[in-house]
């Protein structure tokens, strides 16, 4: 007899059914539940606040070469998570999983969605374009790693390089805007595009936000104190909404709202293990604004995607650690090689119809949540 992956002989099966059927089933179900919990609920080891922005360069591979350790561990983690989820589903009805696909790259850093529903992913030294169905459309190469991407209201694509903003021109080439920003520590991790053409560039290295004209020249900075925002090097999320700049300050566990000139207008959020707050050392790691004014946030450590009202009151959780079992498994298995805050890191975007798009930077997987 076969019971959720456990095999017995025919005589043993008959004896088991006659003697203690309820006890046997409960014992095996309990084992399955423990195995599943081990995968999805164990916390990720704490990482340092600041970490290098560049990974070790991968060695070239050919079609017959073995997988690199990171790719192998990620694939193994996906398989382990799938087996555990499959075993659990033998005893409970599961919701239909979201659409997903994997980006073909060594490292991914950010995602954006255009008004036409086209996905752009910052991947290695390039930008990869996909449909919401996962179909790969085209690739635009860059001379250096692309750290973030953003679409404006007209559907034009902008990108953040190490210390300079760029725009995708009509010829399909990334065109740098203005002069390089800041010093050697600059690291642009997110862009927000205003309705009047201004570009806001979050610099996690300098811990400030650059305010740029449409051609890239500097108009000013937003820096709340002498030491700047409390952010790690790997992420510093910002967004433009209704004439205001929305900023996540992960070290303070806050979402803040600024006027274009840098005046702080509002803030909400606190460090808490309650669902209404943000846990861990530096959360949220990303957020996205929906058309109705609500905000979707993402957290690392125990990965969660949550929906908040504009005033910071929690509506509900959209996805929890169980949906990111492969990411957690890969992060634990390769804790010695993952670069600090990038372990379990998510990036968010919203489609024109309000679907939440999640990029898992650990597994390089894109998920479209209904």
C-alpha positions in Angstrom: 0.0 0.0 0.0 1.3 3.5 -0.8 0.4 6.3 1.6 1.9 9.8 0.7 5.3 8.4 0.0 5.4 5.5 2.5 5.5 2.0 1.2 4.6 -1.2 3.0 4.1 -4.8 2.0 0.7 -6.2 1.3 0.6 -8.2 4.6 1.7 -5.3 6.6 -0.8 -3.1 4.9 -3.6 -5.5 5.7 -2.6 -5.7 9.4 -2.3 -2.0 9.7 -5.8 -1.4 8.2 -7.4 -4.0 10.5 -5.7 -2.9 13.7 -5.1 0.8 14.0 -5.9 2.7 10.7 -6.5 6.0 12.4 -3.3 5.9 14.5 -1.1 5.0 11.5 -2.5 7.7 9.3 -2.1 10.4 12.0 1.5 9.3 12.6 2.4 9.6 9.0 0.5 12.9 8.6 2.4 14.2 11.6 5.7 13.4 10.0 4.7 15.2 6.8 3.6 18.3 8.7 6.9 18.4 10.6 9.0 18.1 7.4 6.9 20.8 5.7 7.3 23.1 8.7 11.1 22.6 8.7 11.2 24.0 5.2 9.0 27.0 5.4 9.2 28.3 9.0 12.9 28.1 10.1 14.3 31.7 10.2 17.0 32.8 7.9 20.3 33.6 9.8 20.7 37.3 10.4 22.8 39.2 7.8 24.9 42.3 8.3 23.2 45.6 7.5 25.7 46.6 4.8 27.1 44.3 2.2 29.1 44.5 -1.1 27.0 45.3 -4.1 28.7 43.1 -6.5 28.8 39.2 -6.5 31.8 37.2 -7.5 32.1 37.0 -11.3 30.8 33.6 -12.5 33.1 31.4 -14.5 32.0 30.8 -18.2 30.0 27.7 -18.7 29.2 25.6 -21.7 26.2 23.4 -22.4 27.9 20.3 -20.8 29.3 22.0 -17.8 28.0 21.3 -14.3 25.7 23.9 -12.7 27.4 26.5 -10.4 26.8 25.8 -6.7 24.3 28.6 -6.3 22.2 27.4 -9.3 22.4 23.8 -8.1 21.3 24.7 -4.6 18.4 26.8 -5.9 17.2 24.0 -8.2 17.5 21.5 -5.3 15.6 23.8 -3.0 12.8 24.2 -5.5 12.6 20.4 -5.9 12.6 19.9 -2.1 9.9 22.6 -1.6 7.8 21.1 -4.4 8.0 17.6 -2.9 7.0 18.9 0.5 4.1 21.0 -0.9 3.0 17.9 -2.9 3.0 15.8 0.2 1.0 18.3 2.2 -1.6 18.7 -0.6 -2.4 15.0 -0.3 -4.2 15.9 2.9 -5.5 19.4 2.3 -6.9 21.4 -0.6 -4.4 23.9 -1.9 -5.1 27.2 -3.7 -4.1 27.3 -7.3 -0.4 28.5 -7.4 0.4 31.8 -9.0 1.9 32.1 -12.5 5.7 32.0 -12.4 8.8 31.8 -14.5 12.5 31.9 -13.9 14.8 34.7 -15.4 17.8 33.4 -17.3 20.5 35.3 -15.5 23.2 34.9 -12.8 21.9 37.8 -10.7 18.7 39.8 -10.9 18.2 43.1 -9.0 14.9 44.8 -9.9 11.6 44.6 -11.8 9.1 47.1 -13.4 5.9 46.8 -15.4 4.9 49.2 -18.2 1.4 50.6 -18.8 1.2 48.0 -21.6 1.8 45.1 -19.2 5.4 44.5 -20.3 7.9 43.3 -17.7 11.4 44.6 -17.5 14.0 42.9 -15.3 17.4 44.2 -14.3 19.5 41.1 -14.9 23.4 41.1 -15.0 24.7 43.6 -17.6 21.3 43.8 -19.3 17.6 44.4 -19.2 15.4 41.5 -20.1 11.8 42.0 -21.3 9.0 39.5 -20.7 5.2 39.3 -21.1 3.1 38.6 -18.0 2.8 35.0 -19.3 6.6 34.6 -18.9 7.3 34.8 -22.6 10.7 36.4 -23.2 10.5 39.3 -25.7 13.9 40.8 -26.0 17.1 41.8 -24.2 19.0 45.1 -24.1 22.6 44.9 -23.1 24.5 47.4 -21.0 28.2 48.2 -20.4 27.8 47.7 -16.7 25.5 45.9 -14.3 21.9 47.3 -14.3 20.8 47.9 -10.7 17.2 49.0 -11.1 14.5 49.7 -13.7 11.4 51.9 -13.9 8.8 52.9 -16.5 7.3 56.4 -16.7 3.6 57.1 -17.5 4.4 57.3 -21.2 6.0 53.8 -21.1 9.6 54.9 -21.5 12.1 52.8 -19.7 14.7 54.2 -17.3 17.5 52.3 -15.5 19.9 52.9 -12.7 23.5 52.0 -13.1 26.1 52.2 -10.3 26.1 56.0 -10.0 24.2 57.2 -13.0 20.7 57.2 -14.4 20.0 56.1 -18.0 17.1 56.0 -20.5 16.4 53.5 -23.2 16.5 55.5 -26.4 14.6 55.0 -29.6 17.4 53.0 -31.1 17.2 50.5 -28.3 20.4 51.6 -26.6 20.7 52.7 -22.9 21.7 56.4 -22.9 23.4 57.8 -19.7 21.8 60.9 -18.3 23.9 63.7 -16.8 27.1 63.2 -15.0 28.0 60.4 -12.5 26.5 61.0 -9.1 28.2 61.1 -5.7 31.5 59.4 -4.9 32.9 56.0 -5.0 30.4 54.6 -2.5 27.3 55.6 -4.6 24.9 52.7 -5.5 21.7 53.5 -7.2 19.1 50.9 -6.2 15.7 52.4 -7.2 14.2 55.1 -9.4 11.0 57.1 -9.1 9.7 59.1 -12.1 7.6 62.2 -11.5 4.8 63.4 -13.8 6.8 66.5 -14.8 9.8 64.5 -15.9 11.9 64.8 -12.7 13.9 61.7 -11.8 14.4 60.6 -8.2 17.3 58.2 -7.7 17.7 56.4 -4.4 21.4 56.0 -3.6 21.9 53.4 -0.9 25.7 54.0 -0.8 25.3 57.7 0.0 22.1 57.1 2.0 20.2 59.9 0.2 17.9 60.5 -2.8 19.0 62.5 -5.8 16.5 64.8 -7.4 17.4 65.1 -11.1 16.0 67.0 -14.1 14.8 65.0 -17.1 18.2 65.4 -18.7 19.9 64.0 -15.6 21.5 67.1 -14.1 21.2 67.5 -10.3 18.5 69.7 -8.9 19.0 68.7 -5.2 19.0 66.0 -2.6 16.6 64.6 0.0 18.5 63.6 3.1 16.5 63.6 6.4 19.5 64.0 8.7 23.3 64.3 8.7 23.7 60.5 8.5 20.9 60.1 5.9 18.4 57.3 5.5 18.9 54.1 7.5 19.3 51.7 4.6 21.5 48.7 3.7 23.4 48.7 0.5 21.3 46.1 -1.4 18.0 48.0 -1.4 16.4 51.4 -0.9 12.9 51.4 -2.4 11.1 54.6 -3.5 8.1 55.3 -5.8 6.1 58.3 -7.2 2.4 58.5 -6.5 -0.1 61.4 -6.8 2.5 64.1 -6.9 4.4 62.8 -3.9 7.5 60.7 -3.3 6.9 57.5 -1.2 10.1 56.2 0.5 10.8 53.1 2.5 13.3 53.6 5.3 14.0 49.9 6.2 16.2 50.6 9.2 13.4 52.6 10.8 10.8 50.1 9.6 8.8 53.0 8.1 7.0 54.1 4.9 7.5 57.9 4.5 5.9 60.5 2.2 7.8 63.5 0.9 7.0 66.5 -1.1 9.1 66.9 -4.3 11.2 69.6 -2.5 12.2 67.1 0.3 9.7 68.1 3.0 8.5 65.2 5.1 4.7 65.0 4.9 3.8 61.7 6.7 5.2 58.5 7.9 3.9 55.2 9.3 5.2 51.8 10.3 7.0 50.2 13.3 9.3 47.3 14.1 7.0 44.5 15.3 6.4 40.8 14.9 2.7 41.5 14.6 1.3 41.3 11.1 0.6 45.0 11.1 4.3 45.9 11.6 7.7 45.0 10.0 9.9 42.4 11.6 13.7 41.8 11.2 16.6 44.2 11.0 15.7 46.1 7.8 12.2 45.9 6.4 10.3 46.5 4.1 12.7 45.6 1.3 10.3 46.7 -1.4 6.9 48.2 -2.0 4.6 49.1 -4.9 1.5 51.4 -5.1 -1.7 50.0 -6.5 -4.1 52.2 -8.6 -6.6 52.5 -5.6 -3.9 54.1 -3.4 -3.1 51.0 -1.3 0.5 49.8 -0.9 1.9 46.3 -1.3 5.0 45.7 0.8 7.6 42.9 0.8 9.7 41.7 3.7 12.9 39.5 3.9 14.0 37.1 6.6 10.6 35.4 6.8 9.4 36.6 3.3 6.0 38.1 3.3 4.0 40.2 0.9 1.3 42.3 2.6 -1.4 44.8 1.5 -1.8 48.1 3.5 -4.2 51.1 3.2 -2.6 54.4 2.4 -2.7 55.4 6.1 -0.7 52.3 7.1 -3.5 50.0 8.4 -3.1 46.4 7.4 -5.6 44.9 5.0 -4.3 41.3 4.6 -1.3 39.1 3.8 -1.0 38.2 0.1 1.8 35.7 0.5 3.8 34.2 3.4 7.0 32.1 3.9 5.3 29.0 2.6 5.1 30.5 -0.8 8.9 31.2 -0.7 10.1 27.8 0.5 12.6 27.5 -2.3 14.1 30.9 -1.5 14.5 30.2 2.2 16.0 26.8 1.5 18.6 28.2 -1.0 19.4 31.1 1.4 20.1 28.7 4.3 22.1 26.3 2.1 24.3 29.0 0.7 24.6 31.3 3.7 28.3 31.5 3.3 28.1 32.8 -0.3 25.0 35.0 -0.4 25.8 38.7 -0.1 24.3 39.9 3.1 20.9 41.5 2.7 20.3 39.9 -0.7 19.3 36.6 0.9 15.5 36.2 0.6 15.3 39.6 -1.1 12.1 40.4 -3.0 11.2 43.3 -5.4 7.7 44.3 -6.3 5.8 45.8 -9.2 2.1 46.2 -10.1 0.5 45.5 -13.5 -2.0 48.0 -15.2 -4.8 45.7 -14.0 -3.6 45.6 -10.4 -1.8 42.2 -10.4 1.1 42.1 -8.0 4.4 41.0 -9.6 7.1 39.6 -7.3 10.7 39.1 -8.2 12.6 36.7 -5.9 16.2 37.8 -6.2 17.5 34.6 -4.5 15.9 32.1 -6.9 15.5 34.6 -9.9 11.8 33.6 -10.1 9.0 36.0 -11.1 5.5 35.4 -9.7 2.3 37.1 -10.8 -0.1 37.1 -7.9 -3.8 37.3 -8.9 
